[in-house]
Amino acid sequence: MASMETPTNPLHIVIVGAGMAGLSAAYTLGHAGHKITVLEAAQQLTEIGAGIQLIPSVVKLLSRWGLDDQLAKLAISSKSITHRRYKDGKRLGWVGLAKFKQDYGHPFIQVHRTDLQNMLLEIATPYMDLRLGARVVTIDPEAPSVTLESGEVVSGDMILGADGIKSIIREVVVGKVDKPISTGDAAFRAIIETSKMMDDPELKQLVDDADVNVWMGPGGHIVAYCLRGKELYNLVLLHVATYDGLEESYDTEGSVKKMKEFYGGWEPRVQKLTNLVDKTLIWPLKDRDPLAQWVHPSGKVTLIGDAVHPMLPYRGSGAGMAIEDAAVLGRLFTHVHHPSQIPSTLLGYQHLRHPRTADVQLASRALREFNHYPDGPEQEARDAKMVEAMEAALAEERGEVNTWAGNDKNLWANRKKNDEQYGYDSDAVADAWWAEHGLQT
């Protein structure tokens, strides 16, 4: 990652939270030449055992950050995403992923969350002072400073809220209590060792192909793919359920029994997979409308990642959007030399990132309904359109002309939406903004 210039008077930036967003920002802002303090409430850094998907625009950034070798070793680049009918596994949709690298310069990949966090921690460590067990309880946005549970006050030139879906910094920025909206859905998450799948020919085929499979059914769908050089098989099982009383969390233990009950009528491969699960996590899915205001009126506090734009998992873009946020911030702050430049630069960050993240938030929300139609006319019409798009994509794969007109609801096969999402370049948009507006800061 090449910075355009190194600030002669580094700022002190306090980052609250050391997840994907916080570590990415610690790297980009530290690499830009600033002093970085990261405050993390946990006594040690841990990530849940689950997979995440990263789109080409994000893989591009990780490549620029020097992570090609680690990704080659630990990530999976699938050849396709296949959508299937829940009852019989019939193929309804197919998206070729190999072409993504040709079209967008980098592949669509799957990686274990822990592996990605470790990569980000490794590159961020030289640039940050990481303080574990440092729980922030209050914030003074005017100073700006934060007060820790111990009573210690930590001051800086700017505060970046990377404190996730239960962010306390968010409520300070928006100036009110900000509670999420229940979607009525939840997700079971599970990891299977692929060695347990290899004696069954049908399950072995899933591992050998290493593609992303999505089963779609009434009120639910399943996303499944390999991780870590095909050593692990990741399952995300989304379903209608409110789970009243459960807070937003990625690490709450769920009921394997309830998981098996919900998917009991699904095709045999799904039954075989769920029978191999001995432990699952449950994630109640709660939504928030896109947040218009990312920067506190003081101009010294802003948000990043899930703290500002928590994503429903239907589009697989949560971690990626946080990494893009960090890239834009870091690129802009290569030019910032004095605290007086912070407010206008943060508004530039908001201006660049808000439309993109809001679009992805709303697209993810729309896929919930699309994926979960009950059996009936709407489902049949959806399936027919998906098959039409699949046949056109397969024809293109064979070298024929793709004449499919498109369908806004089928986002995976929407070429315009794919170009917008996957062809994005965080560094380029930041550079363009600075070229036009930088002198005003």
Disulfide bonds with the S-S distance in Angstrom:
none
